[in-house]
Amino acid sequence: MGLFDAAGLSLFCVTGATKALAFDVGAVQAVLLGAITAVGGGMLRDILMRDIPTVLRRELYAVPALVGAAIIVVASMLGRQSPAMAITAAAVCFLVRTAGMRYDLGLPTAPSESDKPDE
């Protein structure tokens, strides 16, 4: 399931950013819309499955989507928007997500109450 999730995340971040650029939004907005499109689909899936959304856990999830969408936006700004760049952006997003899953990479989280020393 993890590989299909990573593939879906990759495709949706590229599609969201590309669609945002088609509507002439700014660069930052296009990156954010690409990431929101990708992460939103995963959240909806997790909620329907009655699971904690992946984006709310420690795993790398939103970061790969932001990276993939940023590649699309930078390519567009440089005039290099092509199917090859879309595939490259999706591949980078996919690789970052799968590397995060494989090597248990994640973002730092706030300490929980059980992690705090007793006073």
Z-matrix of the N, CA and C atoms (Angstrom, degrees):
N
C 1 1.456
C 2 1.524 1 111.09
N 3 1.316 2 117.72 1 -32.74
C 4 1.451 3 121.10 2 -177.29
C 5 1.516 4 113.59 3 -63.17
N 6 1.334 5 116.84 4 -37.98
C 7 1.462 6 119.39 5 179.92
C 8 1.524 7 111.35 6 -70.09
N 9 1.329 8 116.76 7 -38.03
C 10 1.463 9 119.58 8 176.93
C 11 1.527 10 110.93 9 -66.80
N 12 1.324 11 116.18 10 -36.56
C 13 1.459 12 120.65 11 176.89
C 14 1.530 13 110.26 12 -64.28
N 15 1.328 14 116.52 13 -44.22
C 16 1.466 15 120.65 14 178.83
C 17 1.524 16 110.74 15 -63.65
N 18 1.326 17 117.11 16 -39.04
C 19 1.472 18 120.34 17 178.10
C 20 1.525 19 110.84 18 -65.81
N 21 1.319 20 117.17 19 -43.37
C 22 1.462 21 120.63 20 177.67
C 23 1.510 22 112.16 21 -63.16
N 24 1.324 23 116.61 22 -43.15
C 25 1.467 24 121.59 23 177.76
C 26 1.523 25 109.74 24 -58.16
N 27 1.324 26 116.49 25 -44.91
C 28 1.466 27 121.57 26 -178.51
C 29 1.522 28 111.88 27 -63.35
N 30 1.312 29 115.87 28 -47.94
C 31 1.461 30 119.32 29 -177.99
C 32 1.523 31 112.49 30 -66.27
N 33 1.322 32 116.68 31 -39.47
C 34 1.459 33 118.88 32 -178.54
C 35 1.525 34 112.54 33 -73.21
N 36 1.331 35 119.01 34 -32.49
C 37 1.469 36 118.48 35 178.09
C 38 1.527 37 110.13 36 -68.45
N 39 1.325 38 116.99 37 -38.77
C 40 1.464 39 120.60 38 178.09
C 41 1.529 40 110.50 39 -67.85
N 42 1.320 41 116.55 40 -44.11
C 43 1.466 42 120.52 41 -179.69
C 44 1.525 43 111.21 42 -64.02
N 45 1.324 44 116.78 43 -44.20
C 46 1.468 45 120.16 44 -179.82
C 47 1.513 46 112.82 45 -62.92
N 48 1.328 47 116.40 46 -43.82
C 49 1.472 48 119.76 47 179.61
C 50 1.525 49 110.91 48 -67.76
N 51 1.316 50 117.11 49 -39.82
C 52 1.466 51 120.84 50 179.34
C 53 1.524 52 111.08 51 -64.35
N 54 1.312 53 116.01 52 -43.10
C 55 1.469 54 120.09 53 179.03
C 56 1.531 55 110.72 54 -65.35
N 57 1.323 56 117.09 55 -39.79
C 58 1.469 57 120.42 56 178.30
C 59 1.523 58 110.44 57 -63.18
N 60 1.326 59 117.20 58 -41.83
C 61 1.471 60 119.92 59 177.98
C 62 1.518 61 111.89 60 -65.15
N 63 1.322 62 116.73 61 -31.50
C 64 1.472 63 120.36 62 178.11
C 65 1.524 64 111.29 63 -65.31
N 66 1.328 65 116.55 64 -25.34
C 67 1.467 66 120.92 65 178.49
C 68 1.523 67 111.90 66 -96.10
N 69 1.313 68 117.27 67 14.51
C 70 1.469 69 124.20 68 174.79
C 71 1.523 70 113.94 69 57.18
N 72 1.315 71 117.44 70 41.10
C 73 1.461 72 119.27 71 172.63
C 74 1.521 73 107.84 72 -84.11
N 75 1.317 74 116.87 73 169.51
C 76 1.452 75 121.16 74 179.96
C 77 1.520 76 112.19 75 -70.40
N 78 1.321 77 115.05 76 171.57
C 79 1.461 78 120.90 77 -177.40
C 80 1.522 79 112.03 78 -64.35
N 81 1.312 80 116.73 79 -47.65
C 82 1.469 81 120.36 80 -178.79
C 83 1.525 82 110.31 81 -63.41
N 84 1.314 83 116.32 82 -42.75
C 85 1.460 84 120.23 83 179.54
C 86 1.523 85 111.14 84 -63.40
N 87 1.326 86 117.30 85 -38.44
C 88 1.460 87 120.41 86 179.83
C 89 1.528 88 111.37 87 -66.57
N 90 1.331 89 116.63 88 -40.77
C 91 1.470 90 119.88 89 176.94
C 92 1.524 91 109.87 90 -62.99
N 93 1.320 92 116.60 91 -45.98
C 94 1.466 93 119.80 92 -179.21
C 95 1.530 94 111.65 93 -65.06
N 96 1.324 95 116.99 94 -41.10
C 97 1.468 96 119.07 95 178.37
C 98 1.527 97 111.75 96 -65.53
N 99 1.322 98 117.54 97 -36.56
C 100 1.457 99 120.44 98 175.81
C 101 1.524 100 111.40 99 -62.97
N 102 1.329 101 116.20 100 -44.91
C 103 1.463 102 119.97 101 179.91
C 104 1.525 103 111.48 102 -68.35
N 105 1.319 104 117.18 103 -40.84
C 106 1.470 105 120.53 104 179.96
C 107 1.524 106 110.61 105 -65.19
N 108 1.325 107 117.00 106 -38.99
C 109 1.457 108 120.21 107 177.15
C 110 1.519 109 110.62 108 -60.68
N 111 1.316 110 116.35 109 -45.79
C 112 1.464 111 120.87 110 -178.17
C 113 1.521 112 112.08 111 -68.59
N 114 1.310 113 116.62 112 -48.48
C 115 1.468 114 120.99 113 -176.53
C 116 1.525 115 110.44 114 -70.22
N 117 1.320 116 117.24 115 -35.69
C 118 1.466 117 120.85 116 -179.57
C 119 1.510 118 112.70 117 -61.72
N 120 1.317 119 117.00 118 -39.80
C 121 1.459 120 120.35 119 178.17
C 122 1.519 121 111.84 120 -63.60
N 123 1.319 122 116.38 121 -42.08
C 124 1.458 123 120.29 122 177.59
C 125 1.521 124 112.49 123 -66.80
N 126 1.324 125 115.77 124 -37.76
C 127 1.467 126 118.74 125 177.51
C 128 1.516 127 111.31 126 -64.46
N 129 1.320 128 116.01 127 -43.75
C 130 1.465 129 120.15 128 179.14
C 131 1.527 130 110.55 129 -60.64
N 132 1.317 131 116.75 130 -44.00
C 133 1.459 132 120.83 131 177.60
C 134 1.528 133 111.64 132 -59.21
N 135 1.342 134 115.96 133 -47.58
C 136 1.463 135 120.11 134 -178.66
C 137 1.524 136 111.86 135 -64.54
N 138 1.316 137 117.45 136 -39.49
C 139 1.466 138 120.56 137 179.58
C 140 1.522 139 110.78 138 -66.33
N 141 1.330 140 116.75 139 -41.63
C 142 1.463 141 119.60 140 178.10
C 143 1.527 142 111.59 141 -65.64
N 144 1.323 143 116.58 142 -27.76
C 145 1.460 144 120.84 143 177.55
C 146 1.532 145 112.30 144 -88.16
N 147 1.335 146 115.93 145 3.79
C 148 1.470 147 122.53 146 -178.49
C 149 1.521 148 112.20 147 57.53
N 150 1.323 149 114.83 148 45.67
C 151 1.450 150 122.26 149 179.56
C 152 1.524 151 108.46 150 -121.60
N 153 1.327 152 116.53 151 160.35
C 154 1.466 153 119.88 152 175.23
C 155 1.528 154 106.97 153 -71.21
N 156 1.335 155 118.72 154 128.89
C 157 1.462 156 120.09 155 -179.44
C 158 1.530 157 111.97 156 -56.24
N 159 1.303 158 115.76 157 137.36
C 160 1.464 159 121.95 158 -177.43
C 161 1.514 160 111.46 159 -58.34
N 162 1.309 161 116.76 160 -35.42
C 163 1.463 162 120.23 161 -177.95
C 164 1.534 163 111.85 162 -65.88
N 165 1.316 164 117.78 163 -20.54
C 166 1.461 165 120.93 164 179.84
C 167 1.529 166 112.33 165 -90.65
N 168 1.302 167 117.26 166 -0.03
C 169 1.459 168 121.00 167 177.20
C 170 1.522 169 109.61 168 -96.67
N 171 1.298 170 116.59 169 -177.79
C 172 1.459 171 122.87 170 -176.23
C 173 1.532 172 112.77 171 -73.75
N 174 1.322 173 118.17 172 -19.27
C 175 1.466 174 122.76 173 -172.74
C 176 1.531 175 112.77 174 -62.03
N 177 1.337 176 115.19 175 157.80
C 178 1.458 177 120.14 176 171.56
C 179 1.520 178 107.98 177 -74.75
N 180 1.293 179 117.35 178 116.64
C 181 1.464 180 121.23 179 179.41
C 182 1.523 181 110.55 180 -138.02
N 183 1.313 182 116.76 181 -55.54
C 184 1.464 183 119.71 182 -179.92
C 185 1.525 184 111.33 183 -75.11
N 186 1.321 185 117.56 184 -31.76
C 187 1.464 186 120.67 185 -178.35
C 188 1.535 187 111.76 186 -62.54
N 189 1.344 188 119.51 187 -47.61
C 190 1.470 189 117.65 188 176.33
C 191 1.527 190 113.25 189 -60.42
N 192 1.326 191 116.87 190 -35.91
C 193 1.464 192 120.22 191 178.06
C 194 1.528 193 110.75 192 -65.59
N 195 1.314 194 117.30 193 -40.46
C 196 1.463 195 120.72 194 177.23
C 197 1.529 196 110.88 195 -64.70
N 198 1.325 197 116.72 196 -40.69
C 199 1.470 198 120.55 197 179.66
C 200 1.530 199 110.59 198 -64.61
N 201 1.324 200 117.20 199 -46.60
C 202 1.461 201 120.55 200 179.29
C 203 1.519 202 112.46 201 -61.32
N 204 1.317 203 116.40 202 -44.35
C 205 1.468 204 120.24 203 178.93
C 206 1.527 205 110.77 204 -66.24
N 207 1.327 206 117.05 205 -37.30
C 208 1.470 207 120.12 206 179.30
C 209 1.528 208 111.23 207 -65.15
N 210 1.310 209 117.77 208 -36.52
C 211 1.471 210 120.46 209 177.95
C 212 1.527 211 110.01 210 -62.42
N 213 1.317 212 116.88 211 -42.46
C 214 1.465 213 120.68 212 178.40
C 215 1.525 214 111.01 213 -62.21
N 216 1.316 215 116.47 214 -43.78
C 217 1.469 216 120.58 215 -177.58
C 218 1.525 217 110.78 216 -67.99
N 219 1.319 218 117.47 217 -43.14
C 220 1.465 219 119.98 218 178.98
C 221 1.529 220 110.16 219 -64.30
N 222 1.318 221 117.59 220 -41.74
C 223 1.465 222 120.40 221 177.53
C 224 1.527 223 111.06 222 -60.82
N 225 1.318 224 115.95 223 -39.73
C 226 1.460 225 119.93 224 178.88
C 227 1.533 226 111.27 225 -66.24
N 228 1.326 227 116.02 226 -41.47
C 229 1.470 228 120.06 227 179.18
C 230 1.536 229 111.84 228 -64.75
N 231 1.349 230 116.33 229 -30.74
C 232 1.464 231 120.95 230 179.38
C 233 1.525 232 112.41 231 -87.74
N 234 1.336 233 116.37 232 0.88
C 235 1.454 234 120.57 233 -179.51
C 236 1.517 235 113.40 234 74.60
N 237 1.305 236 117.41 235 22.58
C 238 1.470 237 122.58 236 -177.28
C 239 1.523 238 112.37 237 -111.23
N 240 1.319 239 117.72 238 24.36
C 241 1.462 240 120.66 239 -178.39
C 242 1.527 241 109.22 240 -70.91
N 243 1.336 242 115.65 241 119.77
C 244 1.467 243 121.41 242 -178.44
C 245 1.523 244 108.62 243 -156.00
N 246 1.317 245 116.87 244 167.17
C 247 1.466 246 118.84 245 175.47
C 248 1.530 247 112.74 246 -58.66
N 249 1.326 248 116.77 247 -32.76
C 250 1.466 249 120.02 248 178.35
C 251 1.532 250 110.99 249 -64.06
N 252 1.315 251 117.16 250 -38.78
C 253 1.474 252 119.92 251 178.28
C 254 1.520 253 110.92 252 -69.75
N 255 1.333 254 117.07 253 -36.00
C 256 1.465 255 120.24 254 176.90
C 257 1.521 256 110.06 255 -63.97
N 258 1.315 257 117.04 256 -41.78
C 259 1.468 258 120.80 257 177.86
C 260 1.524 259 110.29 258 -65.96
N 261 1.319 260 116.96 259 -40.66
C 262 1.468 261 120.93 260 178.29
C 263 1.520 262 110.80 261 -62.59
N 264 1.324 263 117.06 262 -45.84
C 265 1.463 264 121.02 263 -179.98
C 266 1.523 265 110.79 264 -62.66
N 267 1.324 266 116.74 265 -43.17
C 268 1.468 267 120.33 266 178.60
C 269 1.518 268 110.64 267 -64.77
N 270 1.333 269 117.07 268 -39.54
C 271 1.462 270 120.63 269 179.80
C 272 1.524 271 111.74 270 -65.67
N 273 1.327 272 116.73 271 -41.45
C 274 1.471 273 119.76 272 178.32
C 275 1.522 274 110.54 273 -63.90
N 276 1.321 275 116.62 274 -45.37
C 277 1.467 276 120.63 275 177.67
C 278 1.524 277 110.07 276 -58.88
N 279 1.321 278 116.98 277 -46.30
C 280 1.458 279 122.23 278 179.93
C 281 1.531 280 111.01 279 -60.67
N 282 1.323 281 116.94 280 -44.91
C 283 1.464 282 120.50 281 -178.43
C 284 1.521 283 112.26 282 -67.13
N 285 1.313 284 117.57 283 -39.71
C 286 1.471 285 120.26 284 178.19
C 287 1.523 286 110.24 285 -65.12
N 288 1.320 287 116.77 286 -43.05
C 289 1.473 288 120.82 287 179.19
C 290 1.527 289 111.59 288 -64.83
N 291 1.334 290 117.03 289 -46.43
C 292 1.465 291 119.18 290 -179.04
C 293 1.529 292 111.67 291 -69.34
N 294 1.328 293 118.10 292 -34.76
C 295 1.467 294 120.11 293 175.02
C 296 1.524 295 110.23 294 -63.68
N 297 1.326 296 116.37 295 -39.87
C 298 1.457 297 119.86 296 176.68
C 299 1.511 298 112.38 297 -61.99
N 300 1.335 299 116.37 298 -39.99
C 301 1.467 300 120.12 299 178.43
C 302 1.535 301 110.79 300 -70.18
N 303 1.323 302 116.44 301 -43.62
C 304 1.471 303 121.10 302 -174.89
C 305 1.518 304 111.93 303 -67.61
N 306 1.329 305 116.97 304 -43.56
C 307 1.465 306 121.34 305 -175.53
C 308 1.524 307 113.56 306 -102.26
N 309 1.315 308 116.31 307 12.32
C 310 1.466 309 122.53 308 178.29
C 311 1.527 310 111.80 309 53.93
N 312 1.319 311 115.92 310 46.43
C 313 1.462 312 121.72 311 177.39
C 314 1.515 313 108.62 312 -86.28
N 315 1.288 314 116.21 313 146.52
C 316 1.454 315 119.60 314 178.78
C 317 1.510 316 111.02 315 -162.96
N 318 1.287 317 114.07 316 179.60
C 319 1.451 318 121.10 317 178.19
C 320 1.523 319 109.49 318 -93.95
N 321 1.322 320 117.61 319 154.40
C 322 1.458 321 118.78 320 178.07
C 323 1.524 322 111.03 321 -65.81
N 324 1.305 323 115.59 322 148.75
C 325 1.461 324 121.06 323 178.48
C 326 1.520 325 109.25 324 -121.65
N 327 1.307 326 115.48 325 160.28
C 328 1.457 327 120.73 326 176.94
C 329 1.528 328 108.81 327 -70.25
N 330 1.315 329 116.89 328 144.52
C 331 1.466 330 118.37 329 178.90
C 332 1.525 331 110.52 330 -66.50
N 333 1.321 332 114.88 331 143.38
C 334 1.455 333 119.59 332 177.97
C 335 1.521 334 109.45 333 -86.83
N 336 1.304 335 115.80 334 173.40
C 337 1.466 336 120.52 335 -179.73
C 338 1.527 337 111.32 336 -61.53
N 339 1.328 338 117.69 337 -34.23
C 340 1.473 339 120.54 338 -178.61
C 341 1.529 340 111.57 339 -73.26
N 342 1.354 341 118.31 340 -18.70
C 343 1.457 342 121.57 341 179.98
C 344 1.523 343 113.06 342 -85.55
N 345 1.342 344 117.31 343 -15.70
C 346 1.459 345 121.24 344 -176.60
C 347 1.519 346 109.93 345 -79.76
N 348 1.333 347 116.55 346 140.33
C 349 1.469 348 118.46 347 177.47
C 350 1.524 349 111.18 348 -70.14
N 351 1.331 350 115.12 349 151.06
C 352 1.472 351 119.92 350 177.86
C 353 1.518 352 109.57 351 -72.46
N 354 1.311 353 114.59 352 140.74
C 355 1.468 354 118.84 353 179.54
C 356 1.493 355 110.91 354 -106.82
